[in-house]
Amino acid sequence: MERGPVSESGGPAESALQASGLGYTFLRPNFYMPNFSRAYRNGGAETVTTTIRDLTGGEPTTFEQFVRDHRAAFL
């Protein structure tokens, strides 16, 4: 599947989210990346939970393994 460039405007889906007021800013990289970075810097990734195991019944995987398993999607 070939994908084109991501539009800055986001198109109709982004317009609908913006009009709905349903957390529009949380979908914007310039909003969430600095906040995620701050959370990790302040120790937000230190807690390990059983959420994945509890919800899926399966073992969690590392990000590295996820990328390996889905390599084609990143090319």
Predicted model as a PDB file, atoms N, CA, C, CB and O in Angstrom, pLDDT in the B-factor column:
MODEL        1                                                                  
ATOM      1  N   MET A   1       0.843  -1.173   0.000  1.00 48.00           N  
ATOM      2  CA  MET A   1       0.000   0.000   0.000  1.00 48.00           C  
ATOM      3  C   MET A   1       0.887   1.234   0.000  1.00 48.00           C  
ATOM      4  CB  MET A   1      -0.958  -0.001   1.212  1.00 48.00           C  
ATOM      5  O   MET A   1       1.747   1.389   0.867  1.00 48.00           O  
ATOM      6  N   GLU A   2       0.678   2.103  -0.965  1.00 53.00           N  
ATOM      7  CA  GLU A   2       1.452   3.332  -1.022  1.00 53.00           C  
ATOM      8  C   GLU A   2       0.690   4.429  -0.296  1.00 53.00           C  
ATOM      9  CB  GLU A   2       1.748   3.741  -2.487  1.00 53.00           C  
ATOM     10  O   GLU A   2      -0.523   4.579  -0.445  1.00 53.00           O  
ATOM     11  N   ARG A   3       1.431   5.181   0.488  1.00 52.00           N  
ATOM     12  CA  ARG A   3       0.809   6.256   1.257  1.00 52.00           C  
ATOM     13  C   ARG A   3       1.399   7.578   0.825  1.00 52.00           C  
ATOM     14  CB  ARG A   3       1.000   6.044   2.776  1.00 52.00           C  
ATOM     15  O   ARG A   3       2.603   7.685   0.592  1.00 52.00           O  
ATOM     16  N   GLY A   4       0.560   8.572   0.719  1.00 52.00           N  
ATOM     17  CA  GLY A   4       1.024   9.897   0.354  1.00 52.00           C  
ATOM     18  C   GLY A   4       1.482  10.651   1.586  1.00 52.00           C  
ATOM     19  O   GLY A   4       1.400  10.136   2.701  1.00 52.00           O  
ATOM     20  N   PRO A   5       1.962  11.862   1.389  1.00 52.00           N  
ATOM     21  CA  PRO A   5       2.405  12.675   2.518  1.00 52.00           C  
ATOM     22  C   PRO A   5       1.239  13.059   3.415  1.00 52.00           C  
ATOM     23  CB  PRO A   5       3.116  13.929   2.022  1.00 52.00           C  
ATOM     24  O   PRO A   5       0.102  13.183   2.960  1.00 52.00           O  
ATOM     25  N   VAL A   6       1.532  13.242   4.673  1.00 50.00           N  
ATOM     26  CA  VAL A   6       0.510  13.649   5.634  1.00 50.00           C  
ATOM     27  C   VAL A   6       0.266  15.142   5.471  1.00 50.00           C  
ATOM     28  CB  VAL A   6       0.936  13.307   7.100  1.00 50.00           C  
ATOM     29  O   VAL A   6       1.200  15.944   5.468  1.00 50.00           O  
ATOM     30  N   SER A   7      -0.971  15.488   5.340  1.00 51.00           N  
ATOM     31  CA  SER A   7      -1.345  16.890   5.173  1.00 51.00           C  
ATOM     32  C   SER A   7      -1.299  17.610   6.511  1.00 51.00           C  
ATOM     33  CB  SER A   7      -2.747  17.011   4.548  1.00 51.00           C  
ATOM     34  O   SER A   7      -1.680  17.048   7.538  1.00 51.00           O  
ATOM     35  N   GLU A   8      -0.837  18.839   6.498  1.00 52.00           N  
ATOM     36  CA  GLU A   8      -0.811  19.637   7.729  1.00 52.00           C  
ATOM     37  C   GLU A   8      -2.225  19.902   8.225  1.00 52.00           C  
ATOM     38  CB  GLU A   8      -0.072  20.969   7.497  1.00 52.00           C  
ATOM     39  O   GLU A   8      -2.460  19.983   9.431  1.00 52.00           O  
ATOM     40  N   SER A   9      -3.160  20.037   7.303  1.00 57.00           N  
ATOM     41  CA  SER A   9      -4.534  20.363   7.705  1.00 57.00           C  
ATOM     42  C   SER A   9      -5.264  19.158   8.270  1.00 57.00           C  
ATOM     43  CB  SER A   9      -5.308  20.919   6.524  1.00 57.00           C  
ATOM     44  O   SER A   9      -6.172  19.323   9.084  1.00 57.00           O  
ATOM     45  N   GLY A  10      -4.896  17.955   7.863  1.00 60.00           N  
ATOM     46  CA  GLY A  10      -5.553  16.764   8.384  1.00 60.00           C  
ATOM     47  C   GLY A  10      -6.837  16.406   7.669  1.00 60.00           C  
ATOM     48  O   GLY A  10      -7.357  15.307   7.864  1.00 60.00           O  
ATOM     49  N   GLY A  11      -7.363  17.293   6.851  1.00 66.00           N  
ATOM     50  CA  GLY A  11      -8.543  16.992   6.054  1.00 66.00           C  
ATOM     51  C   GLY A  11      -9.832  16.933   6.841  1.00 66.00           C  
ATOM     52  O   GLY A  11      -9.923  17.488   7.936  1.00 66.00           O  
ATOM     53  N   PRO A  12     -10.843  16.251   6.282  1.00 72.00           N  
ATOM     54  CA  PRO A  12     -12.175  16.239   6.875  1.00 72.00           C  
ATOM     55  C   PRO A  12     -12.237  15.600   8.263  1.00 72.00           C  
ATOM     56  CB  PRO A  12     -13.108  15.522   5.967  1.00 72.00           C  
ATOM     57  O   PRO A  12     -13.005  16.045   9.116  1.00 72.00           O  
ATOM     58  N   ALA A  13     -11.439  14.569   8.491  1.00 68.00           N  
ATOM     59  CA  ALA A  13     -11.471  13.908   9.806  1.00 68.00           C  
ATOM     60  C   ALA A  13     -11.012  14.870  10.895  1.00 68.00           C  
ATOM     61  CB  ALA A  13     -10.580  12.642   9.805  1.00 68.00           C  
ATOM     62  O   ALA A  13     -11.619  14.953  11.962  1.00 68.00           O  
ATOM     63  N   GLU A  14      -9.932  15.595  10.611  1.00 67.00           N  
ATOM     64  CA  GLU A  14      -9.448  16.560  11.605  1.00 67.00           C  
ATOM     65  C   GLU A  14     -10.450  17.680  11.810  1.00 67.00           C  
ATOM     66  CB  GLU A  14      -8.099  17.140  11.179  1.00 67.00           C  
ATOM     67  O   GLU A  14     -10.659  18.131  12.936  1.00 67.00           O  
ATOM     68  N   SER A  15     -11.072  18.131  10.729  1.00 72.00           N  
ATOM     69  CA  SER A  15     -12.086  19.190  10.843  1.00 72.00           C  
ATOM     70  C   SER A  15     -13.245  18.737  11.727  1.00 72.00           C  
ATOM     71  CB  SER A  15     -12.612  19.590   9.448  1.00 72.00           C  
ATOM     72  O   SER A  15     -13.744  19.507  12.548  1.00 72.00           O  
ATOM     73  N   ALA A  16     -13.668  17.489  11.557  1.00 73.00           N  
ATOM     74  CA  ALA A  16     -14.771  16.956  12.368  1.00 73.00           C  
ATOM     75  C   ALA A  16     -14.376  16.874  13.837  1.00 73.00           C  
ATOM     76  CB  ALA A  16     -15.194  15.566  11.860  1.00 73.00           C  
ATOM     77  O   ALA A  16     -15.171  17.214  14.713  1.00 73.00           O  
ATOM     78  N   LEU A  17     -13.142  16.423  14.113  1.00 67.00           N  
ATOM     79  CA  LEU A  17     -12.682  16.366  15.507  1.00 67.00           C  
ATOM     80  C   LEU A  17     -12.609  17.754  16.116  1.00 67.00           C  
ATOM     81  CB  LEU A  17     -11.313  15.687  15.594  1.00 67.00           C  
ATOM     82  O   LEU A  17     -13.011  17.966  17.260  1.00 67.00           O  
ATOM     83  N   GLN A  18     -12.098  18.686  15.350  1.00 71.00           N  
ATOM     84  CA  GLN A  18     -11.981  20.053  15.851  1.00 71.00           C  
ATOM     85  C   GLN A  18     -13.362  20.618  16.168  1.00 71.00           C  
ATOM     86  CB  GLN A  18     -11.256  20.950  14.826  1.00 71.00           C  
ATOM     87  O   GLN A  18     -13.547  21.267  17.198  1.00 71.00           O  
ATOM     88  N   ALA A  19     -14.321  20.377  15.297  1.00 76.00           N  
ATOM     89  CA  ALA A  19     -15.680  20.883  15.500  1.00 76.00           C  
ATOM     90  C   ALA A  19     -16.358  20.215  16.693  1.00 76.00           C  
ATOM     91  CB  ALA A  19     -16.517  20.668  14.242  1.00 76.00           C  
ATOM     92  O   ALA A  19     -17.170  20.842  17.374  1.00 76.00           O  
ATOM     93  N   SER A  20     -16.032  18.948  16.952  1.00 73.00           N  
ATOM     94  CA  SER A  20     -16.691  18.217  18.033  1.00 73.00           C  
ATOM     95  C   SER A  20     -16.183  18.605  19.413  1.00 73.00           C  
ATOM     96  CB  SER A  20     -16.507  16.742  17.833  1.00 73.00           C  
ATOM     97  O   SER A  20     -16.889  18.449  20.409  1.00 73.00           O  
ATOM     98  N   GLY A  21     -14.944  19.117  19.469  1.00 69.00           N  
ATOM     99  CA  GLY A  21     -14.366  19.457  20.762  1.00 69.00           C  
ATOM    100  C   GLY A  21     -13.921  18.247  21.562  1.00 69.00           C  
ATOM    101  O   GLY A  21     -13.698  18.362  22.768  1.00 69.00           O  
ATOM    102  N   LEU A  22     -13.783  17.088  20.928  1.00 63.00           N  
ATOM    103  CA  LEU A  22     -13.416  15.844  21.620  1.00 63.00           C  
ATOM    104  C   LEU A  22     -11.907  15.670  21.723  1.00 63.00           C  
ATOM    105  CB  LEU A  22     -14.020  14.646  20.901  1.00 63.00           C  
ATOM    106  O   LEU A  22     -11.340  14.772  21.101  1.00 63.00           O  
ATOM    107  N   GLY A  23     -11.267  16.509  22.493  1.00 57.00           N  
ATOM    108  CA  GLY A  23      -9.841  16.330  22.735  1.00 57.00           C  
ATOM    109  C   GLY A  23      -8.972  16.553  21.525  1.00 57.00           C  
ATOM    110  O   GLY A  23      -7.945  15.891  21.372  1.00 57.00           O  
ATOM    111  N   TYR A  24      -9.353  17.457  20.675  1.00 56.00           N  
ATOM    112  CA  TYR A  24      -8.624  17.716  19.439  1.00 56.00           C  
ATOM    113  C   TYR A  24      -7.131  17.929  19.676  1.00 56.00           C  
ATOM    114  CB  TYR A  24      -9.206  18.924  18.743  1.00 56.00           C  
ATOM    115  O   TYR A  24      -6.320  17.377  18.931  1.00 56.00           O  
ATOM    116  N   THR A  25      -6.745  18.692  20.664  1.00 58.00           N  
ATOM    117  CA  THR A  25      -5.327  19.009  20.864  1.00 58.00           C  
ATOM    118  C   THR A  25      -4.505  17.775  21.218  1.00 58.00           C  
ATOM    119  CB  THR A  25      -5.176  20.054  21.957  1.00 58.00           C  
ATOM    120  O   THR A  25      -3.298  17.758  20.977  1.00 58.00           O  
ATOM    121  N   PHE A  26      -5.117  16.760  21.775  1.00 54.00           N  
ATOM    122  CA  PHE A  26      -4.368  15.561  22.146  1.00 54.00           C  
ATOM    123  C   PHE A  26      -3.927  14.775  20.922  1.00 54.00           C  
ATOM    124  CB  PHE A  26      -5.207  14.675  23.053  1.00 54.00           C  
ATOM    125  O   PHE A  26      -3.060  13.907  21.031  1.00 54.00           O  
ATOM    126  N   LEU A  27      -4.502  15.058  19.761  1.00 58.00           N  
ATOM    127  CA  LEU A  27      -4.136  14.341  18.549  1.00 58.00           C  
ATOM    128  C   LEU A  27      -3.014  15.026  17.791  1.00 58.00           C  
ATOM    129  CB  LEU A  27      -5.336  14.195  17.657  1.00 58.00           C  
ATOM    130  O   LEU A  27      -2.551  14.497  16.780  1.00 58.00           O  
ATOM    131  N   ARG A  28      -2.573  16.158  18.237  1.00 65.00           N  
ATOM    132  CA  ARG A  28      -1.554  16.928  17.535  1.00 65.00           C  
ATOM    133  C   ARG A  28      -0.172  16.642  18.109  1.00 65.00           C  
ATOM    134  CB  ARG A  28      -1.862  18.427  17.618  1.00 65.00           C  
ATOM    135  O   ARG A  28       0.030  16.782  19.315  1.00 65.00           O  
ATOM    136  N   PRO A  29       0.786  16.242  17.269  1.00 64.00           N  
ATOM    137  CA  PRO A  29       2.133  15.937  17.754  1.00 64.00           C  
ATOM    138  C   PRO A  29       2.776  17.083  18.528  1.00 64.00           C  
ATOM    139  CB  PRO A  29       3.011  15.569  16.597  1.00 64.00           C  
ATOM    140  O   PRO A  29       3.471  16.843  19.515  1.00 64.00           O  
ATOM    141  N   ASN A  30       2.557  18.317  18.099  1.00 66.00           N  
ATOM    142  CA  ASN A  30       3.182  19.437  18.809  1.00 66.00           C  
ATOM    143  C   ASN A  30       2.598  19.615  20.202  1.00 66.00           C  
ATOM    144  CB  ASN A  30       3.017  20.725  18.014  1.00 66.00           C  
ATOM    145  O   ASN A  30       3.160  20.352  21.012  1.00 66.00           O  
ATOM    146  N   PHE A  31       1.488  18.960  20.495  1.00 68.00           N  
ATOM    147  CA  PHE A  31       0.935  18.991  21.849  1.00 68.00           C  
ATOM    148  C   PHE A  31       1.458  17.815  22.668  1.00 68.00           C  
ATOM    149  CB  PHE A  31      -0.605  18.967  21.806  1.00 68.00           C  
ATOM    150  O   PHE A  31       1.988  18.006  23.762  1.00 68.00           O  
ATOM    151  N   TYR A  32       1.311  16.603  22.141  1.00 68.00           N  
ATOM    152  CA  TYR A  32       1.588  15.452  23.001  1.00 68.00           C  
ATOM    153  C   TYR A  32       3.048  15.067  23.110  1.00 68.00           C  
ATOM    154  CB  TYR A  32       0.836  14.292  22.514  1.00 68.00           C  
ATOM    155  O   TYR A  32       3.440  14.515  24.138  1.00 68.00           O  
ATOM    156  N   MET A  33       3.871  15.325  22.116  1.00 72.00           N  
ATOM    157  CA  MET A  33       5.273  14.905  22.226  1.00 72.00           C  
ATOM    158  C   MET A  33       6.006  15.576  23.389  1.00 72.00           C  
ATOM    159  CB  MET A  33       6.000  15.208  20.932  1.00 72.00           C  
ATOM    160  O   MET A  33       6.687  14.885  24.147  1.00 72.00           O  
ATOM    161  N   PRO A  34       5.892  16.892  23.558  1.00 75.00           N  
ATOM    162  CA  PRO A  34       6.568  17.497  24.719  1.00 75.00           C  
ATOM    163  C   PRO A  34       6.034  16.957  26.044  1.00 75.00           C  
ATOM    164  CB  PRO A  34       6.409  19.016  24.686  1.00 75.00           C  
ATOM    165  O   PRO A  34       6.790  16.808  27.003  1.00 75.00           O  
ATOM    166  N   ASN A  35       4.731  16.664  26.100  1.00 75.00           N  
ATOM    167  CA  ASN A  35       4.151  16.147  27.338  1.00 75.00           C  
ATOM    168  C   ASN A  35       4.606  14.723  27.624  1.00 75.00           C  
ATOM    169  CB  ASN A  35       2.635  16.198  27.268  1.00 75.00           C  
ATOM    170  O   ASN A  35       4.896  14.387  28.772  1.00 75.00           O  
ATOM    171  N   PHE A  36       4.672  13.870  26.580  1.00 77.00           N  
ATOM    172  CA  PHE A  36       5.186  12.522  26.773  1.00 77.00           C  
ATOM    173  C   PHE A  36       6.649  12.569  27.183  1.00 77.00           C  
ATOM    174  CB  PHE A  36       5.015  11.688  25.499  1.00 77.00           C  
ATOM    175  O   PHE A  36       7.076  11.830  28.070  1.00 77.00           O  
ATOM    176  N   SER A  37       7.410  13.436  26.538  1.00 80.00           N  
ATOM    177  CA  SER A  37       8.830  13.558  26.879  1.00 80.00           C  
ATOM    178  C   SER A  37       8.995  13.948  28.338  1.00 80.00           C  
ATOM    179  CB  SER A  37       9.520  14.589  25.973  1.00 80.00           C  
ATOM    180  O   SER A  37       9.838  13.390  29.040  1.00 80.00           O  
ATOM    181  N   ARG A  38       8.209  14.887  28.792  1.00 82.00           N  
ATOM    182  CA  ARG A  38       8.276  15.328  30.187  1.00 82.00           C  
ATOM    183  C   ARG A  38       7.894  14.188  31.129  1.00 82.00           C  
ATOM    184  CB  ARG A  38       7.351  16.541  30.416  1.00 82.00           C  
ATOM    185  O   ARG A  38       8.538  13.992  32.160  1.00 82.00           O  
ATOM    186  N   ALA A  39       6.862  13.446  30.782  1.00 80.00           N  
ATOM    187  CA  ALA A  39       6.425  12.334  31.630  1.00 80.00           C  
ATOM    188  C   ALA A  39       7.526  11.283  31.764  1.00 80.00           C  
ATOM    189  CB  ALA A  39       5.151  11.693  31.058  1.00 80.00           C  
ATOM    190  O   ALA A  39       7.795  10.800  32.863  1.00 80.00           O  
ATOM    191  N   TYR A  40       8.160  10.931  30.645  1.00 80.00           N  
ATOM    192  CA  TYR A  40       9.247   9.954  30.702  1.00 80.00           C  
ATOM    193  C   TYR A  40      10.436  10.497  31.482  1.00 80.00           C  
ATOM    194  CB  TYR A  40       9.684   9.560  29.293  1.00 80.00           C  
ATOM    195  O   TYR A  40      11.038   9.781  32.282  1.00 80.00           O  
ATOM    196  N   ARG A  41      10.766  11.736  31.253  1.00 84.00           N  
ATOM    197  CA  ARG A  41      11.899  12.354  31.951  1.00 84.00           C  
ATOM    198  C   ARG A  41      11.667  12.369  33.460  1.00 84.00           C  
ATOM    199  CB  ARG A  41      12.130  13.788  31.438  1.00 84.00           C  
ATOM    200  O   ARG A  41      12.609  12.256  34.246  1.00 84.00           O  
ATOM    201  N   ASN A  42      10.402  12.511  33.853  1.00 84.00           N  
ATOM    202  CA  ASN A  42      10.065  12.569  35.282  1.00 84.00           C  
ATOM    203  C   ASN A  42       9.766  11.202  35.879  1.00 84.00           C  
ATOM    204  CB  ASN A  42       8.878  13.473  35.492  1.00 84.00           C  
ATOM    205  O   ASN A  42       9.239  11.119  36.988  1.00 84.00           O  
ATOM    206  N   GLY A  43      10.094  10.124  35.160  1.00 83.00           N  
ATOM    207  CA  GLY A  43       9.941   8.775  35.712  1.00 83.00           C  
ATOM    208  C   GLY A  43       8.625   8.107  35.380  1.00 83.00           C  
ATOM    209  O   GLY A  43       8.295   7.080  35.974  1.00 83.00           O  
ATOM    210  N   GLY A  44       7.864   8.655  34.452  1.00 77.00           N  
ATOM    211  CA  GLY A  44       6.559   8.102  34.121  1.00 77.00           C  
ATOM    212  C   GLY A  44       6.586   6.729  33.482  1.00 77.00           C  
ATOM    213  O   GLY A  44       5.546   6.076  33.395  1.00 77.00           O  
ATOM    214  N   ALA A  45       7.742   6.272  33.034  1.00 77.00           N  
ATOM    215  CA  ALA A  45       7.830   4.959  32.393  1.00 77.00           C  
ATOM    216  C   ALA A  45       8.419   3.916  33.334  1.00 77.00           C  
ATOM    217  CB  ALA A  45       8.672   5.045  31.122  1.00 77.00           C  
ATOM    218  O   ALA A  45       8.659   2.781  32.924  1.00 77.00           O  
ATOM    219  N   GLU A  46       8.651   4.280  34.567  1.00 80.00           N  
ATOM    220  CA  GLU A  46       9.280   3.344  35.497  1.00 80.00           C  
ATOM    221  C   GLU A  46       8.319   2.293  36.032  1.00 80.00           C  
ATOM    222  CB  GLU A  46       9.878   4.097  36.646  1.00 80.00           C  
ATOM    223  O   GLU A  46       8.740   1.199  36.409  1.00 80.00           O  
ATOM    224  N   THR A  47       7.044   2.614  36.066  1.00 80.00           N  
ATOM    225  CA  THR A  47       6.068   1.676  36.607  1.00 80.00           C  
ATOM    226  C   THR A  47       5.700   0.643  35.555  1.00 80.00           C  
ATOM    227  CB  THR A  47       4.813   2.416  37.097  1.00 80.00           C  
ATOM    228  O   THR A  47       5.326   0.997  34.437  1.00 80.00           O  
ATOM    229  N   VAL A  48       5.804  -0.620  35.905  1.00 79.00           N  
ATOM    230  CA  VAL A  48       5.424  -1.703  35.016  1.00 79.00           C  
ATOM    231  C   VAL A  48       4.110  -2.272  35.539  1.00 79.00           C  
ATOM    232  CB  VAL A  48       6.543  -2.807  34.930  1.00 79.00           C  
ATOM    233  O   VAL A  48       3.983  -2.602  36.718  1.00 79.00           O  
ATOM    234  N   THR A  49       3.137  -2.381  34.639  1.00 86.00           N  
ATOM    235  CA  THR A  49       1.823  -2.893  35.046  1.00 86.00           C  
ATOM    236  C   THR A  49       1.538  -4.207  34.336  1.00 86.00           C  
ATOM    237  CB  THR A  49       0.707  -1.862  34.740  1.00 86.00           C  
ATOM    238  O   THR A  49       2.302  -4.644  33.476  1.00 86.00           O  
ATOM    239  N   THR A  50       0.442  -4.818  34.705  1.00 91.00           N  
ATOM    240  CA  THR A  50       0.004  -6.064  34.068  1.00 91.00           C  
ATOM    241  C   THR A  50      -1.150  -5.813  33.097  1.00 91.00           C  
ATOM    242  CB  THR A  50      -0.419  -7.089  35.134  1.00 91.00           C  
ATOM    243  O   THR A  50      -1.850  -6.753  32.720  1.00 91.00           O  
ATOM    244  N   THR A  51      -1.354  -4.571  32.691  1.00 90.00           N  
ATOM    245  CA  THR A  51      -2.509  -4.204  31.877  1.00 90.00           C  
ATOM    246  C   THR A  51      -2.595  -5.004  30.579  1.00 90.00           C  
ATOM    247  CB  THR A  51      -2.462  -2.731  31.560  1.00 90.00           C  
ATOM    248  O   THR A  51      -3.667  -5.520  30.261  1.00 90.00           O  
ATOM    249  N   ILE A  52      -1.516  -5.125  29.827  1.00 87.00           N  
ATOM    250  CA  ILE A  52      -1.555  -5.879  28.564  1.00 87.00           C  
ATOM    251  C   ILE A  52      -1.934  -7.323  28.819  1.00 87.00           C  
ATOM    252  CB  ILE A  52      -0.198  -5.810  27.842  1.00 87.00           C  
ATOM    253  O   ILE A  52      -2.801  -7.870  28.137  1.00 87.00           O  
ATOM    254  N   ARG A  53      -1.301  -7.934  29.781  1.00 91.00           N  
ATOM    255  CA  ARG A  53      -1.598  -9.328  30.124  1.00 91.00           C  
ATOM    256  C   ARG A  53      -3.055  -9.472  30.563  1.00 91.00           C  
ATOM    257  CB  ARG A  53      -0.651  -9.827  31.241  1.00 91.00           C  
ATOM    258  O   ARG A  53      -3.743 -10.408  30.154  1.00 91.00           O  
ATOM    259  N   ASP A  54      -3.520  -8.543  31.396  1.00 94.00           N  
ATOM    260  CA  ASP A  54      -4.894  -8.601  31.903  1.00 94.00           C  
ATOM    261  C   ASP A  54      -5.931  -8.446  30.793  1.00 94.00           C  
ATOM    262  CB  ASP A  54      -5.105  -7.523  32.949  1.00 94.00           C  
ATOM    263  O   ASP A  54      -6.948  -9.140  30.789  1.00 94.00           O  
ATOM    264  N   LEU A  55      -5.671  -7.533  29.851  1.00 92.00           N  
ATOM    265  CA  LEU A  55      -6.639  -7.257  28.799  1.00 92.00           C  
ATOM    266  C   LEU A  55      -6.614  -8.271  27.665  1.00 92.00           C  
ATOM    267  CB  LEU A  55      -6.397  -5.897  28.247  1.00 92.00           C  
ATOM    268  O   LEU A  55      -7.658  -8.618  27.114  1.00 92.00           O  
ATOM    269  N   THR A  56      -5.420  -8.748  27.316  1.00 91.00           N  
ATOM    270  CA  THR A  56      -5.304  -9.618  26.145  1.00 91.00           C  
ATOM    271  C   THR A  56      -5.095 -11.084  26.477  1.00 91.00           C  
ATOM    272  CB  THR A  56      -4.181  -9.154  25.293  1.00 91.00           C  
ATOM    273  O   THR A  56      -5.322 -11.955  25.637  1.00 91.00           O  
ATOM    274  N   GLY A  57      -4.665 -11.354  27.694  1.00 93.00           N  
ATOM    275  CA  GLY A  57      -4.349 -12.727  28.055  1.00 93.00           C  
ATOM    276  C   GLY A  57      -2.995 -13.173  27.514  1.00 93.00           C  
ATOM    277  O   GLY A  57      -2.575 -14.311  27.727  1.00 93.00           O  
ATOM    278  N   GLY A  58      -2.318 -12.268  26.813  1.00 90.00           N  
ATOM    279  CA  GLY A  58      -1.011 -12.584  26.243  1.00 90.00           C  
ATOM    280  C   GLY A  58       0.089 -11.783  26.905  1.00 90.00           C  
ATOM    281  O   GLY A  58      -0.166 -10.843  27.658  1.00 90.00           O  
ATOM    282  N   GLU A  59       1.295 -12.166  26.616  1.00 88.00           N  
ATOM    283  CA  GLU A  59       2.438 -11.457  27.174  1.00 88.00           C  
ATOM    284  C   GLU A  59       2.730 -10.186  26.383  1.00 88.00           C  
ATOM    285  CB  GLU A  59       3.669 -12.364  27.192  1.00 88.00           C  
ATOM    286  O   GLU A  59       2.579 -10.172  25.161  1.00 88.00           O  
ATOM    287  N   PRO A  60       3.140  -9.135  27.054  1.00 86.00           N  
ATOM    288  CA  PRO A  60       3.519  -7.915  26.342  1.00 86.00           C  
ATOM    289  C   PRO A  60       4.793  -8.147  25.541  1.00 86.00           C  
ATOM    290  CB  PRO A  60       3.711  -6.744  27.327  1.00 86.00           C  
ATOM    291  O   PRO A  60       5.538  -9.092  25.799  1.00 86.00           O  
ATOM    292  N   THR A  61       5.033  -7.280  24.575  1.00 86.00           N  
ATOM    293  CA  THR A  61       6.231  -7.374  23.757  1.00 86.00           C  
ATOM    294  C   THR A  61       6.997  -6.063  23.848  1.00 86.00           C  
ATOM    295  CB  THR A  61       5.878  -7.707  22.285  1.00 86.00           C  
ATOM    296  O   THR A  61       6.445  -5.036  24.243  1.00 86.00           O  
ATOM    297  N   THR A  62       8.241  -6.104  23.488  1.00 86.00           N  
ATOM    298  CA  THR A  62       9.037  -4.880  23.494  1.00 86.00           C  
ATOM    299  C   THR A  62       8.732  -4.083  22.231  1.00 86.00           C  
ATOM    300  CB  THR A  62      10.558  -5.200  23.593  1.00 86.00           C  
ATOM    301  O   THR A  62       8.205  -4.626  21.259  1.00 86.00           O  
ATOM    302  N   PHE A  63       9.062  -2.810  22.248  1.00 86.00           N  
ATOM    303  CA  PHE A  63       8.895  -1.985  21.061  1.00 86.00           C  
ATOM    304  C   PHE A  63       9.763  -2.524  19.932  1.00 86.00           C  
ATOM    305  CB  PHE A  63       9.247  -0.515  21.361  1.00 86.00           C  
ATOM    306  O   PHE A  63       9.340  -2.548  18.776  1.00 86.00           O  
ATOM    307  N   GLU A  64      10.973  -2.956  20.265  1.00 90.00           N  
ATOM    308  CA  GLU A  64      11.874  -3.516  19.259  1.00 90.00           C  
ATOM    309  C   GLU A  64      11.237  -4.713  18.559  1.00 90.00           C  
ATOM    310  CB  GLU A  64      13.203  -3.927  19.903  1.00 90.00           C  
ATOM    311  O   GLU A  64      11.314  -4.827  17.336  1.00 90.00           O  
ATOM    312  N   GLN A  65      10.612  -5.601  19.323  1.00 91.00           N  
ATOM    313  CA  GLN A  65       9.974  -6.775  18.718  1.00 91.00           C  
ATOM    314  C   GLN A  65       8.763  -6.371  17.887  1.00 91.00           C  
ATOM    315  CB  GLN A  65       9.556  -7.778  19.802  1.00 91.00           C  
ATOM    316  O   GLN A  65       8.518  -6.949  16.828  1.00 91.00           O  
ATOM    317  N   PHE A  66       8.011  -5.392  18.354  1.00 89.00           N  
ATOM    318  CA  PHE A  66       6.860  -4.887  17.601  1.00 89.00           C  
ATOM    319  C   PHE A  66       7.306  -4.381  16.226  1.00 89.00           C  
ATOM    320  CB  PHE A  66       6.147  -3.756  18.387  1.00 89.00           C  
ATOM    321  O   PHE A  66       6.687  -4.701  15.211  1.00 89.00           O  
ATOM    322  N   VAL A  67       8.380  -3.593  16.200  1.00 89.00           N  
ATOM    323  CA  VAL A  67       8.884  -3.057  14.936  1.00 89.00           C  
ATOM    324  C   VAL A  67       9.361  -4.188  14.034  1.00 89.00           C  
ATOM    325  CB  VAL A  67      10.025  -2.056  15.187  1.00 89.00           C  
ATOM    326  O   VAL A  67       9.109  -4.163  12.830  1.00 89.00           O  
ATOM    327  N   ARG A  68      10.039  -5.168  14.596  1.00 92.00           N  
ATOM    328  CA  ARG A  68      10.477  -6.311  13.786  1.00 92.00           C  
ATOM    329  C   ARG A  68       9.283  -7.062  13.201  1.00 92.00           C  
ATOM    330  CB  ARG A  68      11.336  -7.268  14.629  1.00 92.00           C  
ATOM    331  O   ARG A  68       9.291  -7.436  12.028  1.00 92.00           O  
ATOM    332  N   ASP A  69       8.266  -7.276  14.016  1.00 92.00           N  
ATOM    333  CA  ASP A  69       7.078  -8.018  13.557  1.00 92.00           C  
ATOM    334  C   ASP A  69       6.314  -7.264  12.473  1.00 92.00           C  
ATOM    335  CB  ASP A  69       6.146  -8.301  14.735  1.00 92.00           C  
ATOM    336  O   ASP A  69       5.678  -7.882  11.620  1.00 92.00           O  
ATOM    337  N   HIS A  70       6.373  -5.945  12.502  1.00 90.00           N  
ATOM    338  CA  HIS A  70       5.587  -5.120  11.573  1.00 90.00           C  
ATOM    339  C   HIS A  70       6.487  -4.251  10.693  1.00 90.00           C  
ATOM    340  CB  HIS A  70       4.606  -4.232  12.352  1.00 90.00           C  
ATOM    341  O   HIS A  70       6.100  -3.156  10.283  1.00 90.00           O  
ATOM    342  N   ARG A  71       7.666  -4.742  10.415  1.00 89.00           N  
ATOM    343  CA  ARG A  71       8.674  -3.983   9.666  1.00 89.00           C  
ATOM    344  C   ARG A  71       8.136  -3.394   8.371  1.00 89.00           C  
ATOM    345  CB  ARG A  71       9.853  -4.866   9.357  1.00 89.00           C  
ATOM    346  O   ARG A  71       8.421  -2.242   8.046  1.00 89.00           O  
ATOM    347  N   ALA A  72       7.375  -4.164   7.646  1.00 88.00           N  
ATOM    348  CA  ALA A  72       6.861  -3.709   6.352  1.00 88.00           C  
ATOM    349  C   ALA A  72       6.024  -2.441   6.483  1.00 88.00           C  
ATOM    350  CB  ALA A  72       6.031  -4.807   5.703  1.00 88.00           C  
ATOM    351  O   ALA A  72       6.001  -1.627   5.560  1.00 88.00           O  
ATOM    352  N   ALA A  73       5.353  -2.259   7.579  1.00 84.00           N  
ATOM    353  CA  ALA A  73       4.513  -1.077   7.768  1.00 84.00           C  
ATOM    354  C   ALA A  73       5.342   0.188   7.949  1.00 84.00           C  
ATOM    355  CB  ALA A  73       3.603  -1.270   8.968  1.00 84.00           C  
ATOM    356  O   ALA A  73       4.830   1.290   7.755  1.00 84.00           O  
ATOM    357  N   PHE A  74       6.604   0.050   8.314  1.00 77.00           N  
ATOM    358  CA  PHE A  74       7.464   1.198   8.546  1.00 77.00           C  
ATOM    359  C   PHE A  74       8.282   1.572   7.312  1.00 77.00           C  
ATOM    360  CB  PHE A  74       8.385   0.919   9.703  1.00 77.00           C  
ATOM    361  O   PHE A  74       8.976   2.588   7.325  1.00 77.00           O  
ATOM    362  N   LEU A  75       8.214   0.781   6.262  1.00 81.00           N  
ATOM    363  CA  LEU A  75       9.007   1.041   5.047  1.00 81.00           C  
ATOM    364  C   LEU A  75       8.237   1.852   4.030  1.00 81.00           C  
ATOM    365  CB  LEU A  75       9.454  -0.266   4.414  1.00 81.00           C  
ATOM    366  O   LEU A  75       8.760   2.154   2.958  1.00 81.00           O  
TER     367      LEU A  75                                                      
ENDMDL                                                                          
END                                                                             
